Amino acid sequence: MLAILVMRIPKEDLSELWPTWNLAYLFWFSSALIVTAIAFLLSVIRWHHVTRGLGLDISIKRLATHYLAGQFVGNFLPTTIGGDVLRVSRVGNETSDRPAAFASVVIERLTGWVVLPVLTLGALVVNRGLLEQGPARFALSLASIILVLLTAIVYLAEHPRIGGKVIGDSAIREALGAVHLELGTLRRRPRSAFQLLGVSIAYQAMLILATGLAGAAIGIRPGPTAWLAFAPMVFIIQMLPTIGGLGVREAALVLFLGTYGVSEVEAVKLGLMLYLLNLVVSLTGAPSFAMGPRSAPVSEHRAVM
């Protein structure tokens, strides 16, 4: 996909893909880099919130190292699944509870995904003028479908007659059962659920802000509500099987920003900048990835839920 987009760019414009390293560009890029790092920290806090609910005895510092290692893997392997597998493996190894480790990553992901379509729909409600554009109507349809699907998944996974039936003795059923039990706990503790969603909103808001700052570095300024409406859909689309979202993210930016006079070369340039931001921050996880997992002490056990 990325190759197709690049081939569509006139040869005389290809040089524009390279950044212009002036003071203004460095200011906006550095700001976006800092905000991206803050977003990563918020994601670790969200994951820590989930692990505590599951009774996993692991520090936020250790979670941070595993999260960054997972981000490092996710930026070099197709999809983010590789990074999530690494997180499950390492937390399960340290706590001797792989089902709960699996549940913590699944629920941490779910809360982030649920927030994205809500942000898009909220922006389209606030600025209904956006719906006069084709890309905005596509974002509305996509956000609505995703929200319905995620709501159905959460409902079925938490329902005692559906999700409760997966609890069993096999490793897979134990893992799915842990997801079911934690979702039930969050339903019974609305305050804890709202806190988790609050951190998720803050995390996604930081990523949207980083996108806007990166766009400002190259003169792309569609407006706050436009970023709030379109950036979440870009985040969802870039989860498709690619390496670090390369190609599909840039294609999504071309689609959503074209009505604002943003050229293909500018949209591709922004997509590559976003990839670079994630890559630079996730490189801090390279040492943790290289060092490998740490075994759990024999005395560590999961707390009874």
VOPAGU-2260 file (C-alpha; in pm, 1 decimal, decimal comma):
REM VOPAGU-2260
SITE   aa  ch    i         X         Y         Z
SITE  MET   A    0       0,0       0,0       0,0
SITE  LEU   A    1     279,3     241,0      87,6
SITE  ALA   A    2     458,9     158,7    -237,4
SITE  ILE   A    3     142,0     230,0    -436,1
SITE  LEU   A    4      97,1     565,2    -263,1
SITE  VAL   A    5     458,1     664,2    -326,0
SITE  MET   A    6     434,9     565,3    -693,8
SITE  ARG   A    7     131,1     793,4    -729,6
SITE  ILE   A    8     338,4    1092,4    -618,3
SITE  PRO   A    9     500,2    1288,0    -906,2
SITE  LYS   A   10     876,5    1241,1    -915,4
SITE  GLU   A   11     938,1    1612,8    -870,8
SITE  ASP   A   12     742,4    1602,7    -541,7
SITE  LEU   A   13     915,7    1299,7    -387,0
SITE  SER   A   14    1178,1    1520,5    -226,4
SITE  GLU   A   15     899,6    1673,0     -14,4
SITE  LEU   A   16     872,8    1347,7     180,8
SITE  TRP   A   17    1197,1    1437,8     356,3
SITE  PRO   A   18    1156,7    1666,4     658,5
SITE  THR   A   19    1268,7    2026,1     656,1
SITE  TRP   A   20    1487,1    2052,5     963,5
SITE  ASN   A   21    1425,6    2414,1    1057,4
SITE  LEU   A   22    1347,0    2550,6    1405,0
SITE  ALA   A   23     968,8    2548,3    1353,9
SITE  TYR   A   24     971,2    2186,4    1236,8
SITE  LEU   A   25    1193,1    2079,0    1526,0
SITE  PHE   A   26     961,3    2254,4    1774,8
SITE  TRP   A   27     645,3    2083,6    1650,6
SITE  PHE   A   28     813,6    1745,5    1606,8
SITE  SER   A   29     970,9    1759,5    1954,5
SITE  SER   A   30     635,8    1856,6    2103,8
SITE  ALA   A   31     468,3    1564,3    1927,7
SITE  LEU   A   32     742,3    1331,2    2051,6
SITE  ILE   A   33     692,5    1441,6    2413,3
SITE  VAL   A   34     313,9    1403,1    2388,0
SITE  THR   A   35     356,3    1055,6    2235,4
SITE  ALA   A   36     577,6     954,6    2529,0
SITE  ILE   A   37     310,4    1083,8    2769,9
SITE  ALA   A   38      50,8     876,4    2582,6
SITE  PHE   A   39     265,1     564,5    2625,2
SITE  LEU   A   40     288,7     635,7    2998,7
SITE  LEU   A   41     -89,6     669,6    3023,2
SITE  SER   A   42    -128,4     336,3    2846,9
SITE  VAL   A   43      99,9     174,6    3105,4
SITE  ILE   A   44    -110,5     329,6    3384,2
SITE  ARG   A   45    -423,2     188,5    3219,8
SITE  TRP   A   46    -265,3    -156,7    3199,7
SITE  HIS   A   47    -158,3    -132,7    3565,0
SITE  HIS   A   48    -516,1     -48,8    3660,1
SITE  VAL   A   49    -634,5    -367,4    3486,6
SITE  THR   A   50    -364,4    -590,3    3636,5
SITE  ARG   A   51    -452,5    -472,0    3987,8
SITE  GLY   A   52    -815,4    -563,5    3926,4
SITE  LEU   A   53    -704,4    -910,3    3821,1
SITE  GLY   A   54    -495,2    -948,8    4135,4
SITE  LEU   A   55    -162,0    -960,4    3955,8
SITE  ASP   A   56     129,2    -859,8    4177,3
SITE  ILE   A   57     351,6    -667,5    3937,3
SITE  SER   A   58     488,9    -316,2    3963,3
SITE  ILE   A   59     409,7     -38,2    3720,2
SITE  LYS   A   60     783,2     -13,7    3647,4
SITE  ARG   A   61     793,9    -374,1    3526,5
SITE  LEU   A   62     477,5    -319,6    3323,2
SITE  ALA   A   63     640,8     -17,2    3160,8
SITE  THR   A   64     940,4    -223,5    3047,2
SITE  HIS   A   65     712,9    -496,8    2907,6
SITE  TYR   A   66     488,9    -241,8    2736,2
SITE  LEU   A   67     780,1     -66,4    2566,9
SITE  ALA   A   68     928,8    -400,1    2462,4
SITE  GLY   A   69     590,7    -490,1    2312,2
SITE  GLN   A   70     574,4    -158,3    2129,0
SITE  PHE   A   71     925,0    -220,4    1994,4
SITE  VAL   A   72     818,0    -558,4    1855,6
SITE  GLY   A   73     489,6    -416,6    1723,5
SITE  ASN   A   74     671,8    -157,8    1514,3
SITE  PHE   A   75     883,6    -419,6    1338,4
SITE  LEU   A   76     642,8    -713,4    1298,7
SITE  PRO   A   77     305,1    -731,6    1118,5
SITE  THR   A   78      21,6    -596,2    1341,2
SITE  THR   A   79      49,8    -523,6    1711,7
SITE  ILE   A   80     -31,7    -885,3    1796,2
SITE  GLY   A   81     335,9    -975,9    1826,0
SITE  GLY   A   82     385,4    -708,3    2089,9
SITE  ASP   A   83      74,1    -820,2    2277,0
SITE  VAL   A   84     192,1   -1182,0    2274,4
SITE  LEU   A   85     521,6   -1068,8    2420,7
SITE  ARG   A   86     342,7    -875,0    2696,0
SITE  VAL   A   87     123,7   -1172,8    2785,1
SITE  SER   A   88     422,4   -1404,4    2789,5
SITE  ARG   A   89     637,6   -1185,0    3011,8
SITE  VAL   A   90     369,8   -1085,6    3260,7
SITE  GLY   A   91     250,8   -1445,6    3276,7
SITE  ASN   A   92     607,5   -1558,3    3335,6
SITE  GLU   A   93     664,3   -1308,4    3617,4
SITE  THR   A   94     332,3   -1368,8    3793,8
SITE  SER   A   95     289,2   -1740,0    3717,5
SITE  ASP   A   96     -62,3   -1660,3    3594,0
SITE  ARG   A   97     -83,3   -1659,1    3214,9
SITE  PRO   A   98    -465,8   -1655,1    3198,0
SITE  ALA   A   99    -478,6   -1332,7    3400,8
SITE  ALA   A  100    -190,4   -1186,8    3198,4
SITE  PHE   A  101    -384,6   -1262,9    2881,0
SITE  ALA   A  102    -698,9   -1104,2    3024,2
SITE  SER   A  103    -510,4    -790,6    3128,2
SITE  VAL   A  104    -383,4    -726,6    2774,7
SITE  VAL   A  105    -719,6    -805,1    2612,4
SITE  ILE   A  106    -913,2    -572,8    2844,1
SITE  GLU   A  107    -648,9    -300,7    2818,1
SITE  ARG   A  108    -686,3    -318,0    2440,5
SITE  LEU   A  109   -1066,3    -329,2    2450,4
SITE  THR   A  110   -1095,6     -13,5    2658,4
SITE  GLY   A  111    -879,6     171,6    2409,1
SITE  TRP   A  112   -1075,8      47,6    2108,7
SITE  VAL   A  113   -1413,5     135,2    2265,3
SITE  VAL   A  114   -1302,5     494,4    2325,4
SITE  LEU   A  115   -1192,2     558,1    1964,3
SITE  PRO   A  116   -1533,2     539,1    1789,6
SITE  VAL   A  117   -1691,3     733,5    2078,3
SITE  LEU   A  118   -1445,4    1019,8    2021,7
SITE  THR   A  119   -1520,7    1020,9    1649,0
SITE  LEU   A  120   -1896,4    1022,0    1702,1
SITE  GLY   A  121   -1865,5    1295,0    1965,3
SITE  ALA   A  122   -1667,0    1517,7    1727,3
SITE  LEU   A  123   -1922,2    1467,8    1449,4
SITE  VAL   A  124   -2202,4    1562,5    1687,2
SITE  VAL   A  125   -2020,0    1878,4    1796,1
SITE  ASN   A  126   -1932,0    1979,4    1439,6
SITE  ARG   A  127   -2211,2    1850,4    1216,9
SITE  GLY   A  128   -2075,6    2051,3     928,8
SITE  LEU   A  129   -1811,2    1784,6     883,8
SITE  LEU   A  130   -2082,6    1544,6     766,2
SITE  GLU   A  131   -2116,1    1742,1     445,4
SITE  GLN   A  132   -1795,3    1570,6     336,4
SITE  GLY   A  133   -1778,0    1214,6     208,7
SITE  PRO   A  134   -1483,6    1111,2     430,3
SITE  ALA   A  135   -1671,4    1227,3     740,7
SITE  ARG   A  136   -1973,2    1015,4     647,4
SITE  PHE   A  137   -1740,9     719,2     599,9
SITE  ALA   A  138   -1589,3     788,5     944,5
SITE  LEU   A  139   -1942,9     801,4    1090,0
SITE  SER   A  140   -2033,7     464,3     938,6
SITE  LEU   A  141   -1705,5     302,0    1039,6
SITE  ALA   A  142   -1722,4     435,7    1396,0
SITE  SER   A  143   -2084,0     321,7    1435,8
SITE  ILE   A  144   -2010,0     -30,9    1310,3
SITE  ILE   A  145   -1702,8     -66,4    1530,2
SITE  LEU   A  146   -1884,1      61,1    1839,7
SITE  VAL   A  147   -2172,8    -182,2    1785,1
SITE  LEU   A  148   -1933,0    -474,2    1731,9
SITE  LEU   A  149   -1724,1    -391,7    2038,3
SITE  THR   A  150   -2033,0    -345,9    2253,9
SITE  ALA   A  151   -2159,2    -685,6    2139,0
SITE  ILE   A  152   -1821,1    -847,1    2209,4
SITE  VAL   A  153   -1803,4    -702,3    2561,2
SITE  TYR   A  154   -2165,3    -799,5    2633,7
SITE  LEU   A  155   -2122,1   -1157,1    2512,2
SITE  ALA   A  156   -1786,3   -1200,6    2688,2
SITE  GLU   A  157   -1929,5   -1078,3    3020,4
SITE  HIS   A  158   -2266,7   -1257,2    2997,9
SITE  PRO   A  159   -2276,5   -1549,7    3246,0
SITE  ARG   A  160   -2465,6   -1776,4    3004,5
SITE  ILE   A  161   -2229,9   -1707,4    2714,2
SITE  GLY   A  162   -1892,0   -1587,8    2833,4
SITE  GLY   A  163   -1926,9   -1784,5    3154,7
SITE  LYS   A  164   -1944,4   -2111,2    2962,7
SITE  VAL   A  165   -1588,1   -2075,2    2834,0
SITE  ILE   A  166   -1441,1   -2119,3    3183,2
SITE  GLY   A  167   -1265,4   -2453,8    3193,6
SITE  ASP   A  168    -946,7   -2645,3    3261,2
SITE  SER   A  169    -764,2   -2590,7    2932,5
SITE  ALA   A  170    -518,3   -2301,2    2899,1
SITE  ILE   A  171    -731,5   -2126,8    2636,0
SITE  ARG   A  172   -1052,8   -2158,8    2835,9
SITE  GLU   A  173    -880,4   -2038,4    3150,2
SITE  ALA   A  174    -756,8   -1730,7    2965,5
SITE  LEU   A  175   -1099,1   -1652,8    2818,4
SITE  GLY   A  176   -1253,4   -1720,0    3157,6
SITE  ALA   A  177   -1023,4   -1462,0    3316,1
SITE  VAL   A  178   -1147,6   -1204,2    3064,2
SITE  HIS   A  179   -1507,3   -1292,9    3152,9
SITE  LEU   A  180   -1445,8   -1263,0    3527,4
SITE  GLU   A  181   -1267,5    -927,2    3503,5
SITE  LEU   A  182   -1539,4    -779,2    3281,6
SITE  GLY   A  183   -1792,6    -890,6    3541,1
SITE  THR   A  184   -1586,7    -724,8    3813,3
SITE  LEU   A  185   -1578,4    -396,9    3619,4
SITE  ARG   A  186   -1956,2    -412,2    3571,6
SITE  ARG   A  187   -2006,9    -452,2    3945,6
SITE  ARG   A  188   -1761,0    -172,0    4019,3
SITE  PRO   A  189   -1868,1     115,5    3793,6
SITE  ARG   A  190   -1630,2     358,3    3962,9
SITE  SER   A  191   -1333,9     142,7    3869,2
SITE  ALA   A  192   -1469,6     101,6    3514,5
SITE  PHE   A  193   -1511,1     478,3    3471,7
SITE  GLN   A  194   -1157,4     537,3    3600,2
SITE  LEU   A  195   -1027,1     290,3    3343,7
SITE  LEU   A  196   -1223,4     457,2    3065,0
SITE  GLY   A  197   -1102,4     797,9    3184,8
SITE  VAL   A  198    -739,4     692,6    3149,2
SITE  SER   A  199    -820,7     545,8    2807,0
SITE  ILE   A  200    -972,9     875,5    2693,5
SITE  ALA   A  201    -666,9    1065,7    2817,4
SITE  TYR   A  202    -437,4     820,8    2634,3
SITE  GLN   A  203    -620,7     852,1    2302,8
SITE  ALA   A  204    -647,8    1229,8    2344,5
SITE  MET   A  205    -268,7    1250,0    2374,6
SITE  LEU   A  206    -224,6    1046,4    2056,8
SITE  ILE   A  207    -469,1    1274,2    1872,9
SITE  LEU   A  208    -282,7    1578,8    2004,9
SITE  ALA   A  209      47,2    1428,8    1887,9
SITE  THR   A  210    -107,6    1378,2    1543,7
SITE  GLY   A  211    -216,1    1741,5    1535,0
SITE  LEU   A  212     127,8    1861,5    1641,0
SITE  ALA   A  213     293,8    1647,2    1375,3
SITE  GLY   A  214      50,6    1787,1    1119,5
SITE  ALA   A  215     133,2    2142,7    1227,4
SITE  ALA   A  216     500,8    2070,8    1160,5
SITE  ILE   A  217     425,2    2036,2     788,3
SITE  GLY   A  218     141,3    2288,8     769,4
SITE  ILE   A  219    -158,2    2050,6     799,1
SITE  ARG   A  220    -420,3    2220,3    1018,7
SITE  PRO   A  221    -774,7    2093,8     948,3
SITE  GLY   A  222    -896,9    2201,0    1293,9
SITE  PRO   A  223    -947,5    2036,6    1636,1
SITE  THR   A  224   -1282,2    1869,5    1563,4
SITE  ALA   A  225   -1152,5    1731,8    1233,0
SITE  TRP   A  226    -856,6    1571,8    1408,6
SITE  LEU   A  227   -1089,8    1440,8    1680,6
SITE  ALA   A  228   -1318,6    1289,6    1418,5
SITE  PHE   A  229   -1060,4    1142,2    1180,9
SITE  ALA   A  230    -751,4    1054,2    1387,8
SITE  PRO   A  231    -931,1     777,6    1586,2
SITE  MET   A  232   -1038,6     612,5    1261,8
SITE  VAL   A  233    -680,1     631,9    1134,4
SITE  PHE   A  234    -565,8     460,5    1456,0
SITE  ILE   A  235    -817,3     180,7    1401,0
SITE  ILE   A  236    -732,5     134,0    1032,1
SITE  GLN   A  237    -358,7     116,1    1105,7
SITE  MET   A  238    -423,8    -194,1    1318,6
SITE  LEU   A  239    -469,2    -393,0     997,7
SITE  PRO   A  240    -193,3    -649,5     927,0
SITE  THR   A  241     103,9    -433,7     833,5
SITE  ILE   A  242     442,3    -351,5     982,4
SITE  GLY   A  243     382,4     -61,2    1216,5
SITE  GLY   A  244      72,3      42,0    1020,0
SITE  LEU   A  245     283,8     142,0     719,8
SITE  GLY   A  246      75,8     195,7     409,5
SITE  VAL   A  247    -274,8     168,0     553,3
SITE  ARG   A  248    -219,0     461,5     789,2
SITE  GLU   A  249     -97,0     680,4     503,9
SITE  ALA   A  250    -388,4     570,1     282,5
SITE  ALA   A  251    -634,7     660,7     558,5
SITE  LEU   A  252    -476,4    1004,0     596,9
SITE  VAL   A  253    -501,8    1061,1     220,3
SITE  LEU   A  254    -871,9     972,2     239,8
SITE  PHE   A  255    -965,4    1185,3     540,6
SITE  LEU   A  256    -746,7    1490,6     472,5
SITE  GLY   A  257    -797,2    1522,9      97,9
SITE  THR   A  258   -1103,3    1745,7     140,1
SITE  TYR   A  259    -889,6    1994,7     333,3
SITE  GLY   A  260    -657,0    2051,8      41,0
SITE  VAL   A  261    -389,6    1820,2     178,0
SITE  SER   A  262    -196,1    1660,7    -105,8
SITE  GLU   A  263    -106,5    1292,9    -118,6
SITE  VAL   A  264     259,7    1370,0     -59,0
SITE  GLU   A  265     171,4    1571,4     253,7
SITE  ALA   A  266     -57,5    1297,0     386,1
SITE  VAL   A  267     208,3    1029,7     327,6
SITE  LYS   A  268     468,6    1252,9     490,7
SITE  LEU   A  269     245,0    1291,7     797,7
SITE  GLY   A  270     189,8     915,9     816,1
SITE  LEU   A  271     563,6     851,1     806,5
SITE  MET   A  272     614,1    1113,9    1077,3
SITE  LEU   A  273     361,4     938,4    1301,8
SITE  TYR   A  274     540,9     609,6    1244,0
SITE  LEU   A  275     871,6     776,1    1328,7
SITE  LEU   A  276     727,1     917,6    1653,5
SITE  ASN   A  277     610,3     573,3    1765,1
SITE  LEU   A  278     936,6     418,7    1652,2
SITE  VAL   A  279    1154,7     663,7    1845,8
SITE  VAL   A  280     958,0     619,8    2169,8
SITE  SER   A  281     932,1     241,5    2131,8
SITE  LEU   A  282    1308,7     215,1    2077,6
SITE  THR   A  283    1336,9     268,0    2454,3
SITE  GLY   A  284    1194,3     -84,3    2481,4
SITE  ALA   A  285    1478,5    -238,5    2280,3
SITE  PRO   A  286    1698,0    -308,0    2589,5
SITE  SER   A  287    1408,9    -480,4    2766,9
SITE  PHE   A  288    1333,6    -687,8    2458,7
SITE  ALA   A  289    1699,9    -785,6    2425,1
SITE  MET   A  290    1735,2    -881,9    2792,4
SITE  GLY   A  291    1444,8   -1125,1    2772,0
SITE  PRO   A  292    1186,0   -1226,2    3034,3
SITE  ARG   A  293    1239,1   -1259,1    3407,8
SITE  SER   A  294    1114,5   -1566,3    3591,6
SITE  ALA   A  295     865,7   -1529,7    3872,1
SITE  PRO   A  296     956,6   -1616,2    4231,5
SITE  VAL   A  297     807,7   -1946,0    4344,5
SITE  SER   A  298     611,7   -1771,5    4620,2
SITE  GLU   A  299     418,4   -1542,0    4383,5
SITE  HIS   A  300      51,9   -1626,8    4342,5
SITE  ARG   A  301    -245,4   -1453,2    4201,0
SITE  ALA   A  302    -481,1   -1300,5    4455,7
SITE  VAL   A  303    -825,7   -1452,6    4482,6
SITE  MET   A  304   -1083,0   -1249,3    4295,9
